[in-house]
Structures are given as C-alpha cells and as structure tokens.
Amino acid sequence: MGVRSEVATTSPFPGGWRRFVPSGGLVLLALLAGGIVFGAMRLTWPETPLPVRERRLLQTSDMLLALVMAVGTFLVAWCLTLGARREDPTSVRHRWRLFLGLWAVFALPLLLWWVGEWPGHFHSDARQSLLVSSQYHVDPWLSSLWGIWAHGLHRATGQFSATSLFNVVILAALLADFFSLLLHLGLSRRVGTLFIALVVTSVPLGLMVINLSHDIINALLRLGIALILLRVLTRRKLTGRSGLTPVTLPVLALLTAVATLFRGDSMALVLYVPAALLFSRQVRVGAAVALLLGTVAINQVFRRGVEPRLLQPWVEMPQYYAMSLLLNPLGFMVTNHYVTRTPEEDKAVIEAVVAHSCLKDRYVIEESPCYWDSLRPPLLPEKMAALRSVFLRMVRDNPALMLSNRLITFAGTLGLSPRAAFPVLPGREAYPPEQVFGMAGVELLQKHGQEASRAPQAVARVTHWLRDASLPTHGGRSLYFPWNGLPALLLTLWLVSRWRTWPVSAVTAGAVLAPALLVFIAAPASHPTYVADLWVFGYLAVPLAWFEARVPRTKSAAPLSADGEGGSAGAVDPAVTDLRHHG
C-alpha cells in the first residue's frame, strides 16, 4: 500500500465511501422495524382515556423505542452490508464468529448477576422511578429522558427490571466488539484471555450494570463513543486513510446528545469529540463545527420541544438542582471551620436556604442529608444568588478545603471509602422488607411483582455472598479488594499522558476521562455509578496499550481474502496475518 497524499489522508471519507452512501433499502428496513415496534407499543395503551399529559408520555415513549429499534436496525444492517468493505479492517463482518462467541462469554455472567440479584436494588431513586413510571408521569429530577425510557420498557415488558437487562445486553456487546476487534487485528491471545477473565469475574461490573438508574445507560453511551473513536483511529492507522464512514459523524452526534440528556457531566464530550477528531486530522474545521452544532441542536430539540410537553411547570427546579450540587462542599466548609471575615453574615445567608445546624452537625463526608429535610423553601433566585456568592468566596479563601472535599468525594466514586454509595442494598435479605424499603416501598414492589424472594435461590445464594463479601460494610471485607477503581483511573491517566506515542489509546482514554473530570469538579455525592465507564475502561486500558505498541503500522502487502470470517466480505487491504502476534 503506497503512501497517500495529504489530500487523501484528510478527506472526509476514505476513497470509495461516496459510492456507498446509505441505500434506500437499509432506510426502508430501519423504518419497517421502527414501525413494527411503534404499532406493537400502541397495543399496550390502557383502555380508559388518559389526560393530555399522560397521553403525550405514551406517545413519546412509543416513539423513543421505535427510534431506538430503527437506528439499531440500520446500524446492524450497515455493519453487515455496506459497512463491511474490503478496505475496512475494523468491520465486524470480518470477525462475526469471534464477536458472537465473546458476546456469549460476557453476557452469561452478567445475566447470572441479573438473575441472582433480581429484580435489582431499589434504592430511593429507583423506587421513585418505578412509582412515577407506573403513574404515567416523568420525573425531571434524575433525567426526563430516563423517565421516558424506563416507562417505555416497563410498559413493553411488564417488568421495570427490563431496564437493567437492556444494559446487560449492551455492555456485553461493547466488550465483545472491543476484544474481538483487537484479537482479530493482532492482540496476543494470552493478554486477551487474561483481561477477558478479569472482566467476567469482576464483582463491581456485575453489580453496577444491573443498577436501576440512568447512570448506567449514560456510562454505556460514553463507552460506546470511546469505542467509535477507537475504531475510527484504528481504521486510519491500518489503512492510511481517513477513518470516517458516512455514518460516523451522525452516530457520534446522536450518542453524545443523548448522553448529555441523561447526565450533565457528559457535556464534556460535546467539546471533546469534535476536538479529538479535528486534532487527529480526521475532519476539517467545518466538519468539527458541524458535529458540535448538530449535537447541541439534538439536545435543544429535546429540551425545548419535547420536555416541556411532558413536565408539570416547576419554576424552582434550577434552584433545587444548583442546591444539590452546592450542599456537599458547603457542608464540608462549615464542618471544617472555613476561614471568613464575616461569619455571622455568612450564617444568615446560609440559614435563608438551608439549616446551618444541619450542615454543621449532620454532615456526612461523601453526601449531605440536609437536602431532604433541612431546606427552607421557597428557594428564590435571589437567595440562591446570595448563597452562590458566599460559596464562591469560601472557595477563593479556602482552596485547600475545597480541593480536599473534591478528592474525598471522588475517591468515594472509586470505591475507596466504606461510606461510598455503592449501587447495592447490602444484606437486604437479612432484614425485613419493611425495614429496608418502608411500608410504602414494600407495597409498591409487591404491586409490580418486584420482590427479591422470587429470584432463583440457587443463583441468588452465590451472587448474594459475592456481593456482601466484597463490600467494606456489614461484615464483608473478605473480598473488599474488587471495589477499588484507582487502578482504572491511573491507567486511563497513563494512556492520556502517552498521547505522542500511542495516539489511538490516548484519544480513546480521553473520551472516558473527560466526563470523569466533570464528576471530580461537581459530583454531589460518592456514587461509583457516576464513573461506571471508567470502571469498565480499567479492564480495557492494558490490552489497548499492548495492541497499539505491538501491532505494526500499515504495511505494503497483497490483500488477503476475508472468507474465514466474513465469507463474501472480500479482501482486506492490511495483511491481517502480518498483524497477528498471538504470543
């Protein structure tokens, strides 16, 4: 393969991609799949007429599931037809047997976790989501899009726990795509097998993926974005051409926008993804700006067009949300006697919004309980503006205290504190349900058939022991070492620091690290699920670095047939046999 000219290298698409624009057949197939789902969901509507707002929720959730099915069908069909081109060494069609085998390997243990811990661990947020979903409402506090998504799956399957089952299927697919790609292109089988075994036996991953919250689906979206960037840059490295296909930029814009609707810290990707493609010379400035604007446009269409039609007006929502972010560092400052010249004035400003005594006497390092019972409504914009002014002065005068709070809180998201909000209810089987969930919670779970006692006990005994033995509370500690996300953070930072040597690994790791940076800056509590994608990436970092360090760059070689995996997929430009180093 000869050296390409600069024009060919920076072309928006590889040579020949323009002949393979999405065909009408793929579009019709996607529309048909989406239409079938939309029509089937219409059959789940209640027979009694509903008020306008509830009817809009049904219509919106039906449309969301139909869109997911349509987009998913189009992408799968694209990967197996037009996307499976002979000069694309990353195509799944060249390795579909390996992909399916690895998907089964990852899906089986995750499914066992899902069955053993069924129906999931209903913390207060999960119980609230179940309640709101069953009442045909959307709660904007966690995420409006999450409420729509959970309601749609709940109504389609009759089980709220289907939300976590979807996460199991998607995480297994992402892991299978990553490892099958690297093994197909030359990753050592010994290295691949070792890290596949580590993933399969990971207690934190098994428990986090079945968590009933918007954090997990958000983490899967961010991990998917990182793997798309990996595929783009790998395609560029092995072929010498631009790694973009006609569907890459639209998919990146869609996934990034959806991630921002689930969690605010995903906003980091709105800037990171276009910047990464621009500085890696995958796109020109105009395409990067178009990607940025397209992502923002999708976000705003939902925020301004869809969300207001479903929500009850709540004028104090911005103030309550801002207060949830301020309480943790504010309580840390008050508890640790921050330096100030006007203590009485500060106390008066704080008392106007939240009880100062709660911040001083009841503060918990990783999370403040004062939000739930010590606020002083109404939270007027004027009161919040005064509190923000006082808080910013606290941070300016006490930077060491603020840094300490951020380090302690973020350490909890890495599982380094026994007070971290782990995504489970430890020892829930040892206590009466009324003590764990309260009477209202027990009645809610019974009404929807979500009692944990219905899980298969042979599997449940194993998962319960692994769960409780791995936690630092309730007499666990015997397996406490799994809940340590520090190695994942250090490996991700290490890959980003090697951006000159391993640019593919650095850009991929950066897509995981950028949202984690916002979590460090603004996380209100120590929930490991905030950075679930970082926990997963910790198992991918070393194989990725090994692959980029060992697999040679593009070689001039005769194209080989891909019949072994892809059948009629045709020839692959990079000689795959020259790239294999199965040590």
ZAPABA-450373 format. One record per residue (C-alpha): x, y, z. Coordinates in Angstrom, 3 decimals. Layout:
% ZAPABA-450373
     east    north       up
        X        Y        Z
...
***
This chain:
% ZAPABA-450373
     east    north       up
    0.000    0.000    0.000
    1.593    3.214   -1.111
    1.854    6.451    0.809
   -1.275    8.546    0.385
   -1.249   12.195   -0.433
   -2.226   14.731    2.213
   -5.496   15.401    0.423
   -6.425   11.734    0.519
   -5.425   11.452    4.158
   -7.581   14.335    5.325
  -10.531   13.553    3.067
  -13.807   13.387    4.977
  -14.313    9.762    3.928
  -11.987    7.013    2.699
  -11.647    6.602   -1.015
  -14.710    4.939   -2.418
  -17.026    5.589    0.520
  -19.016    8.090   -1.544
  -20.254    5.208   -3.667
  -21.617    3.560   -0.538
  -23.996    6.154    0.810
  -26.878    4.662    2.827
  -29.167    2.921    0.342
  -32.919    3.186    0.276
  -33.166   -0.492    1.189
  -31.444   -0.005    4.541
  -33.560    3.036    5.315
  -36.766    1.173    4.493
  -35.683   -1.790    6.638
  -34.987    0.527    9.579
  -38.332    2.309    9.148
  -40.126   -1.030    8.972
  -38.527   -2.237   12.210
  -39.334    1.039   13.947
  -42.889    0.986   12.635
  -43.478   -2.531   13.940
  -42.307   -1.523   17.418
  -44.400    1.648   17.330
  -47.506   -0.291   16.338
  -46.884   -3.008   18.930
  -46.461   -0.408   21.679
  -49.832    1.074   20.764
  -51.405   -2.198   21.868
  -50.101   -1.642   25.418
  -52.090    1.549   25.959
  -54.726    1.387   28.706
  -58.313    1.122   27.584
  -59.510    4.062   29.679
  -58.831    7.540   28.259
  -55.912    9.404   29.806
  -55.325   13.118   30.395
  -53.381   15.022   27.764
  -50.011   14.996   29.541
  -50.121   11.256   30.249
  -51.140   10.555   26.657
  -48.167   12.584   25.449
  -45.872   10.427   27.592
  -47.249    7.284   25.981
  -46.743    8.731   22.521
  -43.213    9.923   23.333
  -42.094    6.641   24.895
  -43.526    4.716   21.936
  -41.622    6.965   19.558
  -38.403    6.615   21.590
  -38.489    2.810   21.499
  -39.316    2.909   17.791
  -36.374    5.234   17.127
  -34.001    3.018   19.104
  -35.146   -0.012   17.115
  -34.898    1.843   13.797
  -31.414    3.236   14.470
  -30.203   -0.097   15.860
  -31.541   -1.984   12.847
  -29.931    0.456   10.437
  -26.531    0.268   12.135
  -26.521   -3.536   12.316
  -27.574   -3.780    8.665
  -24.938   -1.211    7.717
  -22.178   -3.126    9.504
  -23.120   -6.349    7.727
  -23.596   -4.863    4.246
  -22.238   -1.518    3.091
  -20.050   -1.065    6.164
  -18.321   -4.440    5.643
  -15.995   -3.151    2.959
  -12.844   -4.963    1.991
  -10.593   -1.995    2.840
  -12.111   -1.681    6.335
  -10.139   -3.972    8.679
  -12.330   -2.991   11.657
  -15.592   -4.260   10.176
  -17.418   -6.731   12.410
  -18.267   -8.775    9.329
  -14.649   -9.938    9.151
  -14.886  -11.299   12.722
  -18.541  -12.035   13.333
  -17.978  -15.532   14.777
  -15.448  -14.196   17.260
  -17.786  -11.335   18.165
  -20.763  -13.631   18.832
  -18.638  -16.035   20.865
  -17.267  -13.269   23.055
  -20.715  -11.718   23.435
  -21.941  -15.009   24.896
  -18.889  -15.183   27.190
  -19.601  -11.709   28.606
  -23.389  -11.933   28.610
  -23.600  -15.182   30.587
  -22.003  -13.981   33.878
  -23.730  -10.601   33.633
  -27.040  -12.375   33.105
  -26.345  -14.557   36.158
  -25.826  -11.394   38.207
  -29.103  -10.030   36.852
  -30.986  -13.245   37.711
  -29.399  -13.709   41.144
  -29.962  -10.103   42.239
  -33.363   -9.851   40.573
  -35.229   -7.514   40.395
  -32.340   -5.205   41.297
  -31.569   -2.995   44.255
  -34.386   -0.496   44.670
  -32.757    2.493   46.322
  -34.940    5.533   46.871
  -34.263    6.873   43.358
  -35.122    3.521   41.756
  -38.342    3.254   43.773
  -39.248    6.786   42.745
  -38.608    5.918   39.084
  -40.817    2.841   39.408
  -43.577    4.846   41.066
  -43.503    7.650   38.519
  -43.291    5.215   35.603
  -46.354    3.305   36.776
  -48.318    6.554   37.170
  -47.609    7.760   33.598
  -45.503   10.700   34.708
  -41.925   11.890   34.114
  -39.677   12.996   36.957
  -37.226   15.661   35.718
  -35.037   15.356   38.801
  -32.994   12.352   37.672
  -33.475   12.731   33.922
  -36.570   13.295   31.831
  -35.215   11.056   29.093
  -34.532    8.327   31.651
  -38.141    8.542   32.807
  -39.411    8.208   29.240
  -37.065    5.299   28.510
  -37.856    3.435   31.748
  -41.592    3.930   31.254
  -41.417    2.597   27.698
  -39.515   -0.560   28.643
  -41.677   -1.064   31.719
  -44.849   -0.891   29.666
  -43.438   -3.015   26.827
  -42.208   -5.869   29.032
  -44.322   -5.533   32.152
  -41.151   -5.531   34.266
  -39.301   -2.428   35.422
  -36.135   -4.548   35.769
  -36.043   -4.811   31.954
  -34.115   -1.520   32.036
  -31.126   -3.291   33.609
  -31.492   -6.319   31.315
  -31.080   -3.965   28.352
  -27.872   -2.677   29.963
  -26.571   -6.252   30.307
  -27.081   -6.921   26.600
  -25.431   -3.656   25.506
  -22.404   -3.911   27.827
  -21.749   -7.471   26.635
  -21.900   -6.242   23.018
  -19.478   -3.355   23.668
  -16.978   -5.621   25.409
  -17.277   -8.251   22.669
  -16.698   -5.644   19.967
  -13.596   -4.300   21.720
  -11.899   -7.630   22.372
  -12.897   -9.227   19.058
  -11.507   -6.225   17.177
   -8.164   -6.303   18.969
   -7.822  -10.097   18.828
   -8.696  -10.089   15.131
   -6.042   -7.442   14.401
   -3.227   -8.943   16.409
   -3.690   -8.731   20.163
   -1.927  -11.575   21.966
   -4.357  -14.318   22.869
   -2.746  -14.657   26.272
   -3.242  -10.955   27.022
   -6.787  -11.005   25.657
   -7.755  -14.123   27.605
   -6.347  -12.697   30.840
   -8.357   -9.492   30.675
  -11.486  -11.232   29.414
  -11.258  -13.422   32.528
  -10.844  -10.326   34.715
  -13.969   -8.764   33.209
  -16.026  -11.939   33.567
  -15.087  -12.326   37.248
  -15.460   -8.641   38.173
  -17.859   -8.111   41.073
  -18.219   -4.304   40.614
  -19.085   -4.570   36.917
  -21.684   -7.253   37.580
  -23.352   -5.168   40.279
  -23.134   -1.817   38.522
  -24.581   -2.957   35.192
  -27.766   -4.205   36.905
  -28.225   -0.931   38.784
  -31.643    0.607   38.128
  -30.551    4.147   37.329
  -29.798    6.467   34.453
  -26.108    6.430   35.408
  -25.521    3.041   33.771
  -27.103    3.721   30.393
  -25.230    7.024   30.353
  -21.957    5.184   31.027
  -22.696    2.733   28.206
  -23.289    5.609   25.793
  -19.976    7.212   26.771
  -18.167    3.898   26.436
  -19.738    3.429   23.016
  -18.483    6.865   21.938
  -14.977    5.960   23.100
  -15.049    2.697   21.124
  -16.261    4.504   17.993
  -13.255    6.824   18.276
  -11.048    3.741   18.711
  -12.478    2.227   15.554
  -12.028    5.455   13.585
   -8.399    5.918   14.591
   -7.546    2.227   14.152
   -9.012    2.282   10.663
   -6.865    5.326    9.887
   -3.715    3.709   11.320
   -4.098    0.438    9.427
   -5.235    1.798    6.059
   -3.554    5.204    5.862
   -6.909    6.814    5.007
   -9.465    8.782    6.945
  -11.171    6.557    9.469
  -14.617    8.110    8.993
  -17.505    6.412    7.257
  -20.703    8.125    6.081
  -22.471    7.179    9.335
  -19.725    8.007   11.851
  -20.420   11.700   12.450
  -24.235   11.369   12.667
  -23.907    8.484   15.132
  -21.397   10.408   17.272
  -23.669   13.463   17.330
  -26.693   11.360   18.304
  -24.937    9.351   21.041
  -23.269   12.426   22.537
  -26.510   14.409   22.606
  -28.408   11.536   24.224
  -25.657   11.126   26.838
  -25.970   14.800   27.782
  -29.690   14.286   28.327
  -29.009   11.509   30.844
  -26.257   13.240   32.855
  -24.817   16.733   32.809
  -21.188   15.594   33.138
  -21.451   14.099   29.640
  -21.401   17.702   28.363
  -17.611   17.326   28.347
  -17.959   15.096   25.280
  -19.758   17.824   23.323
  -16.403   19.598   23.024
  -14.074   16.623   23.347
  -15.357   14.514   20.443
  -15.089   17.231   17.734
  -11.734   18.371   19.151
  -10.358   14.816   19.164
  -11.404   14.239   15.547
  -10.026   17.611   14.498
   -6.616   17.298   16.148
   -6.243   13.695   14.972
   -6.805   15.051   11.448
   -9.924   13.001   10.827
  -12.060   16.032    9.950
  -11.589   19.615    8.891
  -12.693   22.571   10.993
  -16.044   22.869    9.218
  -16.972   19.234    9.885
  -15.915   19.552   13.546
  -18.073   22.651   13.985
  -20.984   20.904   12.242
  -20.616   17.955   14.634
  -20.629   20.315   17.617
  -23.665   22.239   16.402
  -25.516   19.063   15.479
  -25.008   17.647   18.976
  -26.241   20.864   20.591
  -29.202   21.001   18.212
  -30.370   17.476   19.132
  -30.052   18.349   22.816
  -32.063   21.535   22.436
  -34.795   19.916   20.356
  -35.490   17.620   23.302
  -35.053   20.288   25.990
  -37.232   22.910   24.319
  -39.553   20.845   22.145
  -40.216   17.524   23.879
  -39.574   18.038   27.592
  -41.963   20.973   28.211
  -44.863   18.957   26.784
  -44.399   16.230   29.421
  -43.474   18.062   32.621
  -45.509   19.923   35.171
  -44.214   23.510   35.484
  -41.673   23.771   38.325
  -40.148   27.238   38.438
  -37.819   26.356   41.343
  -36.194   23.418   39.539
  -32.950   25.293   38.623
  -32.542   26.440   42.231
  -33.095   22.967   43.671
  -30.649   21.439   41.210
  -27.992   24.051   41.971
  -28.525   23.441   45.688
  -27.941   19.710   45.250
  -24.512   20.481   43.789
  -23.575   23.008   46.481
  -24.578   21.115   49.639
  -21.693   18.653   49.739
  -18.794   21.163   49.513
  -20.773   23.737   51.516
  -21.265   21.297   54.389
  -17.582   20.362   54.241
  -16.596   24.020   54.547
  -18.899   24.657   57.506
  -17.892   21.474   59.319
  -14.183   22.173   58.953
  -14.331   25.799   60.187
  -13.536   27.632   56.989
  -11.764   30.992   57.171
  -14.002   34.037   56.770
  -14.111   37.655   57.905
  -17.919   37.729   58.148
  -19.067   34.527   59.885
  -22.398   35.907   61.090
  -23.321   37.323   57.696
  -22.394   34.028   56.037
  -24.521   32.110   58.525
  -27.517   34.340   57.838
  -27.210   33.801   54.066
  -26.930   30.033   54.555
  -29.853   29.938   57.005
  -32.080   31.554   54.400
  -31.647   28.481   52.196
  -30.734   25.515   54.428
  -30.488   24.917   58.176
  -26.981   25.848   59.274
  -27.197   23.413   62.193
  -27.752   20.506   59.769
  -24.638   21.411   57.780
  -22.634   21.668   60.985
  -23.893   18.661   62.954
  -25.244   16.110   60.470
  -22.827   16.370   57.569
  -21.603   13.113   56.033
  -18.300   13.376   54.184
  -19.470   11.853   50.905
  -23.027   13.213   50.844
  -25.132   15.715   52.764
  -28.505   14.542   54.146
  -29.640   18.149   54.580
  -31.160   18.295   51.112
  -34.081   16.086   52.093
  -35.302   17.649   55.317
  -33.470   20.905   56.075
  -34.054   23.176   53.094
  -36.027   26.382   53.609
  -38.395   26.829   50.652
  -39.164   28.650   48.588
  -35.703   28.663   47.002
  -35.938   32.039   45.307
  -33.319   33.048   42.718
  -32.276   35.971   44.919
  -31.498   33.706   47.883
  -29.565   31.279   45.682
  -27.589   34.117   44.096
  -26.534   35.329   47.550
  -25.580   31.787   48.592
  -23.533   31.248   45.442
  -21.687   34.497   46.104
  -20.837   33.368   49.649
  -19.808   29.910   48.448
  -17.501   31.261   45.743
  -15.835   33.467   48.347
  -15.422   30.416   50.578
  -13.712   28.552   47.743
  -11.478   31.507   46.925
  -10.400   31.960   50.548
  -10.172   28.231   51.373
   -8.875   26.432   48.260
   -7.291   23.613   50.263
  -10.620   22.753   51.888
  -12.377   22.722   48.527
   -9.691   20.500   46.998
   -9.915   18.147   49.981
  -13.665   17.850   49.550
  -13.334   17.078   45.859
  -10.609   14.474   46.460
  -12.592   12.761   49.225
  -15.823   12.747   47.206
  -14.160   11.474   44.032
  -12.296    8.813   45.996
  -15.702    7.535   47.057
  -16.746    7.159   43.410
  -13.692    4.892   43.044
  -14.903    2.740   45.944
  -12.110    3.851   48.265
  -14.346    4.726   51.196
  -16.648    2.453   53.242
  -19.154    5.325   53.236
  -19.358    5.445   49.449
  -22.833    4.966   48.000
  -22.305    1.517   46.487
  -25.028    0.568   43.963
  -26.482   -2.174   46.176
  -28.509   -2.661   49.329
  -26.039   -4.814   51.303
  -27.512   -7.639   53.316
  -31.043   -6.802   52.153
  -32.110  -10.443   52.656
  -31.161  -10.347   56.342
  -33.710   -7.663   57.239
  -37.498   -7.451   56.963
  -38.554   -5.716   53.719
  -40.362   -3.045   55.734
  -37.060   -2.088   57.356
  -35.268   -1.891   54.011
  -37.901   -0.178   51.839
  -40.535    1.139   54.246
  -44.187    0.126   54.063
  -44.899    2.283   51.021
  -41.899    0.789   49.214
  -42.923   -2.774   50.054
  -46.440   -2.178   48.749
  -45.067   -0.620   45.573
  -42.715   -3.546   44.875
  -45.430   -6.115   45.609
  -47.867   -4.335   43.348
  -45.473   -4.624   40.409
  -44.129   -8.090   41.222
  -40.638   -6.911   42.125
  -39.983   -8.968   45.275
  -36.410  -10.222   45.607
  -37.657  -13.533   47.041
  -38.793  -14.548   43.554
  -35.194  -14.789   42.280
  -33.857  -18.355   41.679
  -32.331  -19.174   45.042
  -29.528  -21.416   43.733
  -28.078  -18.484   41.783
  -29.100  -15.902   44.388
  -27.101  -17.547   47.174
  -23.905  -17.219   45.135
  -24.465  -13.641   43.996
  -25.567  -12.545   47.484
  -22.373  -13.913   49.024
  -20.140  -12.325   46.375
  -21.975   -9.033   46.794
  -21.817   -8.810   50.578
  -18.323  -10.290   50.896
  -16.929   -7.663   48.523
  -18.297   -4.653   50.414
  -16.453   -2.936   53.289
  -19.635   -2.807   55.382
  -21.903   -5.375   57.049
  -19.018   -7.684   57.881
  -17.773   -8.020   54.308
  -14.119   -7.127   53.673
  -13.126  -10.686   52.710
  -13.401   -9.675   49.047
  -13.099   -5.924   49.517
  -10.271   -5.595   47.010
  -12.621   -5.637   43.942
  -14.101   -2.242   44.910
  -11.033   -0.247   44.010
  -11.294    1.954   40.930
   -7.960    3.676   41.494
   -6.070    1.362   39.073
   -8.629    2.199   36.369
   -8.100    5.930   36.921
   -4.301    5.623   36.934
   -4.274    3.502   33.766
   -6.544    5.982   31.988
   -4.344    8.914   33.023
   -1.288    6.961   31.888
   -2.732    6.365   28.418
   -3.665   10.018   28.021
   -0.135   11.040   29.062
    1.285    8.855   26.262
   -0.589   10.725   23.549
    2.531   11.245   21.443
    3.487    7.566   21.489
    0.047    5.946   21.479
   -2.404    8.479   19.994
   -5.168    5.920   19.418
   -5.131    4.791   23.039
   -4.853    8.366   24.323
   -7.860    9.631   22.350
   -9.956    6.631   23.416
   -8.973    7.072   27.072
   -9.650   10.811   26.850
  -13.284   10.142   25.938
  -13.632    8.321   29.275
  -11.532   10.755   31.298
  -13.235   13.979   30.138
  -16.624   13.270   31.819
  -14.790   11.903   34.889
  -13.100   15.307   35.211
  -16.504   16.999   35.455
  -17.553   14.396   38.029
  -14.463   15.333   40.063
  -15.356   19.018   39.857
  -19.083   18.876   40.558
  -20.151   15.446   41.914
  -22.640   15.972   44.769
  -22.010   12.528   46.287
  -19.763    9.470   46.116
  -21.653    7.165   43.780
  -19.395    4.729   41.856
  -22.030    4.600   39.122
  -21.168    8.225   38.233
  -17.981    6.871   36.598
  -19.107    3.355   35.669
  -17.500    3.775   32.239
  -14.160    4.464   33.953
  -14.509    1.238   35.947
  -15.098   -0.700   32.709
  -12.275    1.025   30.842
   -9.821   -0.035   33.544
  -10.070   -3.566   32.121
   -9.550   -2.332   28.549
   -6.588    0.007   29.022
   -3.752   -2.542   29.116
   -4.963   -4.610   26.110
   -5.403   -1.372   24.163
   -1.899   -0.149   25.022
   -0.405   -3.582   24.211
   -2.202   -3.599   20.869
   -1.022   -0.157   19.789
    2.534   -0.765   20.968
    2.924   -4.161   19.273
    0.836   -4.058   16.112
    2.868   -2.515   13.276
    1.687    0.330   11.138
    0.327   -0.051    7.636
    2.386   -2.419    5.519
    2.540   -2.794    1.773
    1.106   -6.239    1.240
   -1.164   -8.048   -1.147
   -4.774   -8.025    0.015
   -5.944  -11.262    1.565
   -9.347  -12.882    1.483
  -11.614  -12.450    4.475
  -13.530  -15.667    3.748
  -12.601  -17.175    7.110
  -14.908  -14.850    9.000
  -16.805  -12.739    6.557
  -17.469  -15.085    3.692
  -18.178  -12.680    0.853
  -16.765   -9.732    2.713
  -13.951   -9.558    0.191
  -10.292   -8.767    0.680
   -8.796   -6.715    3.453
   -6.131   -4.198    2.445
   -3.875   -4.562    5.506
   -2.484   -8.085    5.579
   -4.128   -9.377    8.708
   -1.668  -12.266    9.028
    1.190   -9.751    9.217
   -0.581   -8.011   12.096
   -1.059  -11.087   14.267
    1.208  -11.610   17.246
   -0.601  -14.317   19.197
    2.316  -14.770   21.596
***
